[in-house]
Amino acid sequence: MKILAAVAGAARFGVAMLVLVVFSLLIVLTIWIPVEFGGARIAAWLTTLAARLAMIVFNVRYRCPDPAAIRGHRGLIFPNHISYFDILMMVHTLPLRFLSAIENKSMPLIGMVATAIGTVFVDRGEKASRAESRRQIGAAPAHPALVMFPEGGIGPGGTLESFRYGAFDIAIESGKSILPVVIQYSRPDVILWDWRNGETMWAALWKLARYVGPAITATATPLSPVVSAPGDDGPALAIRTHRAMAEALGFPSRMADA
């Protein structure tokens, strides 16, 4: 079994790297083409195709009970964040834009693609960068939706980390509604990245690549949109959204009333 897993891992890893390189080049070469389909350019749709191929390569089966809710949403999408695979989950249905840490911009190929599809990068240590990111998010078109992970990073799984209030302040200031999306995996032990205990991203990818067994089901469940009410502030909106997502996940909410 170990030999089979190693062979499967090497084959998947090789194909995945080929997909990444080929699609990265295609995206960069087509980003200048102004033709749009469904509100997104050809280059952005290539990210969706690449995500779907990657799931096939890694034996992951995507499931969404209501894909129309994601396709039709105008505003912001807030998923929980438990794996590097969450990015592929969100662009599987249609091209979406992301808010991302500035460190990701310098990653080989990935940073180049993220820049090409309109990712908003933020340096959390620089006040000016955070202010500019808020301005870009507020001024951005409502469609395709912008994805923000309100936990602020990849969580450990088995819980929903407290939300950062800034993302909800932006939603209120811009008047954009929030679509919470709950992400779950049938084999979290295989697909989660345990970076808190020193696991590198390459080790996490190799763990998934060498997995031999039934297909892993990856489910993205849209919840009811959250719209700010009169008198709401960031903390109040964050708590309401957190409770809805925690309930859908079957976790206790970690956020107390503000």
Legacy VTK file of the C-alpha trace (Angstrom):
# vtk DataFile Version 3.0
C-alpha trace
ASCII
DATASET POLYDATA
POINTS 258 float
0.000 0.000 0.000
2.861 2.397 0.789
4.379 1.798 -2.645
1.012 2.367 -4.330
0.510 5.572 -2.348
3.975 6.827 -3.301
3.392 6.097 -7.011
-0.041 7.744 -6.913
1.411 10.719 -5.080
4.220 11.219 -7.575
1.840 10.945 -10.536
-0.691 13.366 -9.075
1.958 15.807 -7.984
3.511 15.811 -11.452
0.194 16.340 -13.229
-0.825 19.059 -10.758
2.412 20.971 -11.341
1.899 20.685 -15.098
-1.652 22.030 -14.775
-0.387 24.914 -12.629
2.363 25.895 -15.055
0.236 25.580 -18.212
-2.740 27.464 -16.833
-0.555 30.132 -15.255
0.952 30.867 -18.654
-2.450 30.822 -20.351
-3.887 33.214 -17.771
-1.015 35.675 -18.154
-1.258 35.498 -21.955
-5.021 36.071 -22.018
-5.425 38.661 -19.252
-5.326 41.489 -21.810
-8.289 40.087 -23.809
-11.304 42.274 -22.887
-13.977 39.713 -23.797
-16.188 38.779 -20.834
-18.525 35.876 -20.133
-20.814 36.032 -17.130
-19.077 39.156 -15.902
-15.562 37.675 -15.940
-12.759 37.694 -18.464
-11.385 34.624 -20.220
-8.317 34.610 -17.973
-10.514 34.430 -14.886
-12.553 31.548 -16.303
-9.284 29.677 -16.825
-8.831 29.668 -13.037
-12.183 27.914 -12.711
-11.208 25.303 -15.283
-7.845 24.773 -13.560
-9.585 24.312 -10.186
-11.922 21.697 -11.628
-9.028 19.800 -13.208
-7.050 19.925 -9.965
-9.942 18.347 -8.093
-10.082 15.511 -10.610
-6.330 14.986 -10.298
-6.463 14.829 -6.485
-9.591 12.638 -6.376
-11.733 15.318 -4.748
-15.443 15.474 -5.573
-16.968 18.969 -5.397
-20.503 19.358 -4.073
-22.609 22.503 -3.717
-26.294 22.228 -2.720
-27.074 25.648 -4.231
-24.525 26.826 -6.815
-26.976 29.447 -8.095
-26.635 31.283 -4.773
-22.900 31.698 -5.396
-23.292 32.535 -9.089
-25.950 35.141 -8.449
-24.505 36.837 -5.375
-23.581 40.497 -5.676
-21.223 41.608 -2.960
-18.906 39.725 -0.595
-18.521 36.009 0.094
-17.271 34.933 3.524
-16.257 31.233 3.799
-14.666 29.468 6.743
-11.002 28.677 6.138
-9.581 25.250 7.016
-7.392 24.256 4.064
-5.300 25.553 1.173
-7.895 23.727 -0.942
-10.576 26.270 0.038
-9.383 28.569 -2.771
-10.160 25.911 -5.382
-13.511 25.313 -3.715
-14.529 28.931 -4.144
-13.574 29.295 -7.829
-15.005 25.911 -8.841
-18.451 27.360 -9.598
-17.325 30.592 -11.264
-14.379 33.003 -11.220
-14.176 35.022 -8.024
-11.723 37.584 -6.694
-9.946 37.373 -3.360
-8.500 39.449 -0.586
-5.076 38.022 0.183
-2.014 38.664 2.338
0.755 40.540 0.525
3.132 37.595 1.100
1.182 35.516 -1.438
1.949 38.005 -4.202
5.597 36.877 -4.304
4.813 33.142 -4.524
6.045 31.625 -7.820
3.245 31.339 -10.412
0.505 31.531 -7.783
1.254 35.180 -7.053
1.411 35.976 -10.759
-1.986 34.377 -11.381
-3.521 36.027 -8.314
-2.403 39.425 -9.579
-3.728 38.728 -13.073
-7.254 37.910 -11.864
-7.618 41.026 -9.728
-6.704 39.871 -6.225
-6.619 42.657 -3.627
-3.420 42.307 -1.596
-3.061 43.723 1.900
-0.066 44.158 4.157
-1.602 43.771 7.601
1.401 45.420 9.171
1.018 48.632 7.168
-1.831 50.992 8.029
-1.675 52.658 4.594
-1.991 49.294 2.850
-5.025 48.343 4.933
-6.682 51.670 4.134
-6.020 51.235 0.414
-7.424 47.703 0.511
-10.609 48.985 2.140
-10.917 51.606 -0.584
-10.429 49.006 -3.347
-12.967 46.640 -1.818
-15.535 49.380 -1.400
-15.062 50.589 -4.985
-14.953 47.125 -6.553
-17.883 45.945 -8.692
-20.363 43.730 -6.848
-19.918 40.946 -9.429
-17.917 38.759 -9.620
-18.057 38.622 -5.853
-15.007 39.223 -3.680
-14.030 36.403 -1.304
-12.727 37.281 2.148
-11.886 34.747 4.860
-13.131 36.449 8.047
-11.072 34.191 10.336
-7.994 35.928 8.943
-6.115 32.701 8.216
-6.354 28.932 8.034
-7.918 27.495 11.177
-7.123 24.168 12.817
-10.380 22.478 11.826
-12.917 21.214 14.319
-13.822 24.761 15.292
-14.700 28.117 13.765
-12.150 30.741 14.783
-13.321 34.189 15.878
-13.933 36.616 13.018
-11.999 39.811 12.456
-14.240 42.841 12.577
-12.552 44.752 9.751
-14.146 42.691 6.986
-17.587 43.429 8.409
-16.837 47.129 8.767
-16.036 47.118 5.046
-19.338 45.384 4.252
-21.258 48.032 6.204
-19.338 50.972 4.750
-19.736 49.741 1.161
-23.351 48.630 1.584
-22.508 45.176 0.224
-24.306 42.068 1.398
-22.423 39.052 2.723
-22.954 35.490 1.544
-21.630 33.100 4.218
-20.381 29.811 2.759
-19.649 26.770 4.908
-16.826 24.537 3.621
-16.559 20.920 4.804
-14.449 17.916 3.751
-15.277 14.241 4.212
-11.602 13.533 5.048
-10.314 16.602 6.906
-7.404 14.546 8.221
-6.112 14.249 4.658
-6.880 17.666 3.254
-6.220 20.009 6.177
-2.895 21.842 6.485
-1.572 21.511 10.051
0.750 24.503 9.806
0.398 25.243 13.518
2.379 22.097 14.294
5.059 22.782 11.708
3.609 21.015 8.666
4.812 22.737 5.480
2.484 23.379 2.581
4.471 20.965 0.403
4.072 18.258 3.046
0.337 18.957 3.186
0.074 18.684 -0.611
2.057 15.452 -0.587
-0.264 14.024 2.084
-3.223 14.651 -0.207
-1.430 13.486 -3.354
-0.507 10.102 -1.877
-3.996 9.454 -0.481
-5.430 6.213 -1.867
-9.078 5.580 -1.092
-12.612 6.712 -1.894
-12.978 10.171 -3.376
-12.903 12.991 -0.840
-16.146 14.965 -0.885
-15.652 18.720 -0.649
-18.890 20.552 0.112
-19.529 24.293 -0.175
-22.888 25.234 1.359
-24.167 28.810 0.884
-26.228 30.130 3.781
-28.764 32.966 3.755
-27.206 36.329 2.817
-26.430 38.648 5.719
-27.326 42.308 5.288
-26.436 44.961 7.830
-29.373 46.422 9.746
-29.698 50.017 10.975
-27.449 50.493 13.978
-25.217 47.526 13.127
-21.488 47.882 13.563
-18.684 45.510 12.560
-18.698 43.470 15.792
-22.486 42.991 15.787
-22.519 41.868 12.144
-19.530 39.586 12.725
-21.176 37.891 15.700
-24.427 37.326 13.811
-22.591 35.822 10.838
-20.318 33.711 13.044
-23.264 32.210 14.892
-25.028 31.264 11.653
-21.902 29.576 10.253
-21.000 27.856 13.528
-24.526 26.434 13.766
-24.318 25.105 10.198
-20.981 23.466 11.032
-22.270 22.049 14.314
-19.744 24.038 16.374
-20.322 26.327 19.341
-19.841 29.991 18.469
-16.558 31.372 19.852
-17.728 34.976 19.730
-19.546 36.667 22.609
-21.832 39.642 22.284
-19.960 42.853 21.626
LINES 1 259
258 0 1 2 3 4 5 6 7 8 9 10 11 12 13 14 15 16 17 18 19 20 21 22 23 24 25 26 27 28 29 30 31 32 33 34 35 36 37 38 39 40 41 42 43 44 45 46 47 48 49 50 51 52 53 54 55 56 57 58 59 60 61 62 63 64 65 66 67 68 69 70 71 72 73 74 75 76 77 78 79 80 81 82 83 84 85 86 87 88 89 90 91 92 93 94 95 96 97 98 99 100 101 102 103 104 105 106 107 108 109 110 111 112 113 114 115 116 117 118 119 120 121 122 123 124 125 126 127 128 129 130 131 132 133 134 135 136 137 138 139 140 141 142 143 144 145 146 147 148 149 150 151 152 153 154 155 156 157 158 159 160 161 162 163 164 165 166 167 168 169 170 171 172 173 174 175 176 177 178 179 180 181 182 183 184 185 186 187 188 189 190 191 192 193 194 195 196 197 198 199 200 201 202 203 204 205 206 207 208 209 210 211 212 213 214 215 216 217 218 219 220 221 222 223 224 225 226 227 228 229 230 231 232 233 234 235 236 237 238 239 240 241 242 243 244 245 246 247 248 249 250 251 252 253 254 255 256 257
